[in-house]
Amino acid sequence: MSSTNDTGVVAGPAPARTSHTQRFRGLVGTGLVAALAAVVATTLAAALAQGVGVDFEIPDGGETIPLSGFAVVTGFFSVVGIVIAAAFRRWSAQPARRFVWAALSLTAVSLVPPLISGANTATIAALLGLHLVPAAVMIPILARSLRTRTD
């Protein structure tokens, strides 16, 4: 019987695919941990604001935003940010830079609804701050994860 040495055979696309998949999973994993941190930080900040007297009542409809509402919305939009970061990783030559500009732009746009809500000054100020809390958590973490791109 003869034996053959297959160590000289190299599969070209497999290492790149594996590397791409690992980087994608790393981005998503890091992003989900950051999203959890953003949810906790935002919910705690909202609870603190309530504790000092902010009512989070929005005049249109007269409803008060519950703490769980802050958690759900923060979690949802944090996942949207992860998807945007993954898209930039996949299709941009400068994913970190493009992501930061997009995320900062979207954060600026998110500040408009509190300003036009008609709520009292304390509620508006708190809502503006609560839009900045998750941005301060998510944007740097995802941008740093995108900067580790090596391809």
Contacts in CASP RR format, 6 or more apart in sequence:
PFRMAT RR
TARGET T0000
AUTHOR 0000-0000-0000
METHOD contacts of the structure
MODEL  1
MSSTNDTGVVAGPAPARTSHTQRFRGLVGTGLVAALAAVVATTLAAALAQ
GVGVDFEIPDGGETIPLSGFAVVTGFFSVVGIVIAAAFRRWSAQPARRFV
WAALSLTAVSLVPPLISGANTATIAALLGLHLVPAAVMIPILARSLRTRT
D
16 151 0 8 1.000
19 150 0 8 1.000
19 151 0 8 1.000
20 151 0 8 1.000
23 89 0 8 1.000
23 148 0 8 1.000
23 149 0 8 1.000
23 150 0 8 1.000
24 86 0 8 1.000
24 89 0 8 1.000
24 90 0 8 1.000
26 145 0 8 1.000
27 82 0 8 1.000
27 85 0 8 1.000
27 86 0 8 1.000
27 89 0 8 1.000
27 142 0 8 1.000
27 145 0 8 1.000
27 146 0 8 1.000
28 82 0 8 1.000
28 86 0 8 1.000
30 141 0 8 1.000
30 142 0 8 1.000
30 145 0 8 1.000
31 78 0 8 1.000
31 82 0 8 1.000
31 85 0 8 1.000
31 138 0 8 1.000
31 141 0 8 1.000
31 142 0 8 1.000
31 145 0 8 1.000
32 79 0 8 1.000
32 82 0 8 1.000
34 78 0 8 1.000
34 137 0 8 1.000
34 138 0 8 1.000
34 141 0 8 1.000
34 142 0 8 1.000
35 74 0 8 1.000
35 75 0 8 1.000
35 78 0 8 1.000
35 79 0 8 1.000
35 82 0 8 1.000
35 138 0 8 1.000
37 137 0 8 1.000
38 74 0 8 1.000
38 75 0 8 1.000
38 78 0 8 1.000
38 133 0 8 1.000
38 134 0 8 1.000
38 137 0 8 1.000
38 138 0 8 1.000
39 71 0 8 1.000
39 74 0 8 1.000
39 75 0 8 1.000
39 78 0 8 1.000
39 134 0 8 1.000
41 133 0 8 1.000
41 134 0 8 1.000
41 137 0 8 1.000
42 70 0 8 1.000
42 71 0 8 1.000
42 74 0 8 1.000
42 130 0 8 1.000
42 133 0 8 1.000
42 134 0 8 1.000
43 67 0 8 1.000
43 70 0 8 1.000
43 71 0 8 1.000
43 74 0 8 1.000
45 129 0 8 1.000
45 130 0 8 1.000
45 133 0 8 1.000
46 56 0 8 1.000
46 65 0 8 1.000
46 67 0 8 1.000
46 70 0 8 1.000
46 126 0 8 1.000
46 130 0 8 1.000
47 67 0 8 1.000
49 56 0 8 1.000
49 126 0 8 1.000
49 130 0 8 1.000
50 56 0 8 1.000
50 67 0 8 1.000
53 122 0 8 1.000
54 122 0 8 1.000
54 123 0 8 1.000
54 126 0 8 1.000
55 64 0 8 1.000
55 120 0 8 1.000
55 122 0 8 1.000
55 123 0 8 1.000
56 64 0 8 1.000
56 65 0 8 1.000
56 119 0 8 1.000
56 123 0 8 1.000
56 126 0 8 1.000
56 127 0 8 1.000
57 63 0 8 1.000
57 64 0 8 1.000
57 65 0 8 1.000
57 119 0 8 1.000
57 120 0 8 1.000
57 123 0 8 1.000
58 64 0 8 1.000
58 65 0 8 1.000
58 117 0 8 1.000
58 118 0 8 1.000
58 119 0 8 1.000
58 123 0 8 1.000
59 117 0 8 1.000
59 118 0 8 1.000
59 119 0 8 1.000
60 117 0 8 1.000
60 118 0 8 1.000
70 130 0 8 1.000
74 134 0 8 1.000
75 134 0 8 1.000
77 110 0 8 1.000
77 134 0 8 1.000
78 134 0 8 1.000
78 138 0 8 1.000
81 103 0 8 1.000
81 138 0 8 1.000
81 142 0 8 1.000
82 142 0 8 1.000
84 99 0 8 1.000
84 102 0 8 1.000
84 103 0 8 1.000
85 95 0 8 1.000
85 99 0 8 1.000
85 142 0 8 1.000
85 145 0 8 1.000
85 146 0 8 1.000
88 95 0 8 1.000
88 96 0 8 1.000
88 98 0 8 1.000
88 99 0 8 1.000
88 102 0 8 1.000
88 146 0 8 1.000
89 95 0 8 1.000
89 146 0 8 1.000
89 149 0 8 1.000
92 98 0 8 1.000
92 99 0 8 1.000
95 146 0 8 1.000
95 149 0 8 1.000
96 143 0 8 1.000
96 144 0 8 1.000
96 146 0 8 1.000
96 147 0 8 1.000
96 149 0 8 1.000
99 139 0 8 1.000
99 142 0 8 1.000
99 143 0 8 1.000
99 146 0 8 1.000
100 139 0 8 1.000
100 143 0 8 1.000
103 135 0 8 1.000
103 138 0 8 1.000
103 139 0 8 1.000
103 142 0 8 1.000
103 143 0 8 1.000
104 135 0 8 1.000
104 139 0 8 1.000
107 131 0 8 1.000
107 132 0 8 1.000
107 135 0 8 1.000
107 139 0 8 1.000
110 131 0 8 1.000
111 128 0 8 1.000
111 131 0 8 1.000
114 123 0 8 1.000
114 124 0 8 1.000
114 127 0 8 1.000
114 128 0 8 1.000
114 131 0 8 1.000
115 124 0 8 1.000
115 128 0 8 1.000
117 123 0 8 1.000
117 124 0 8 1.000
117 127 0 8 1.000
118 124 0 8 1.000
119 127 0 8 1.000
END
